[in-house]
Amino acid sequence: MQDTKKVAGELLVELEKKGVTFETVDGKLKYKDSKGNFTENSKEKVKKYKEEIIEILKKKQTIDEFITDN
């Protein structure tokens, strides 16, 4: 499972560098593609690692909320 999390994290970083951002809304994965770089190939990869990406984003949100609250 840890390897899939690493791949999912690398995918997030790669896509964010291309201008694709992700967030979770009511437990669902949402994205914004301001530059038109979210290709079909990338979408398939995101679908494959969807659960891991959601988990990563939830942990990041928790850390961000903790830092903001202090």
C-alpha positions in Angstrom: 0.0 0.0 0.0 2.8 2.4 0.8 4.2 2.1 -2.8 0.8 3.2 -4.2 0.7 6.2 -1.9 4.2 7.2 -3.1 3.1 6.9 -6.7 -0.1 8.9 -6.0 1.9 11.6 -4.2 4.3 11.8 -7.2 1.4 12.1 -9.5 -0.1 14.9 -7.5 3.2 16.8 -7.6 3.6 16.2 -11.3 0.1 17.5 -12.1 0.3 20.5 -9.8 3.5 21.5 -11.6 1.4 21.5 -14.8 -1.3 23.7 -13.2 -3.8 21.0 -12.2 -4.9 21.3 -8.6 -7.0 18.9 -6.5 -9.2 19.2 -3.4 -11.7 17.0 -1.6 -15.3 18.2 -1.3 -17.6 16.1 0.8 -15.2 13.2 0.4 -15.1 13.5 -3.3 -12.1 14.3 -5.4 -12.4 17.6 -7.4 -9.9 19.2 -9.7 -9.2 22.5 -11.5 -7.2 22.6 -14.7 -6.4 26.2 -15.5 -3.9 25.4 -18.3 -5.6 22.5 -20.1 -2.9 20.0 -19.1 -5.1 17.3 -17.5 -4.9 14.7 -20.3 -6.9 11.5 -20.7 -3.8 9.6 -19.7 -3.5 11.7 -16.5 -7.2 11.2 -15.7 -6.8 7.4 -15.9 -3.9 7.5 -13.5 -5.9 9.7 -11.1 -8.8 7.3 -11.3 -6.4 4.4 -10.5 -5.0 6.1 -7.4 -8.1 8.1 -6.4 -8.4 6.7 -2.9 -4.7 7.3 -2.1 -4.9 10.9 -3.5 -8.0 11.6 -1.4 -6.1 10.3 1.7 -3.1 12.4 0.9 -5.2 15.5 0.4 -7.1 14.9 3.7 -3.8 14.7 5.6 -2.5 17.8 4.0 -5.7 19.7 4.8 -5.4 18.6 8.5 -1.8 19.8 8.6 -2.8 23.1 7.0 -5.7 23.6 9.4 -3.4 22.9 12.4 -0.8 25.4 11.2 -3.5 28.0 10.5 -5.0 27.6 13.9 -1.8 28.3 15.8 
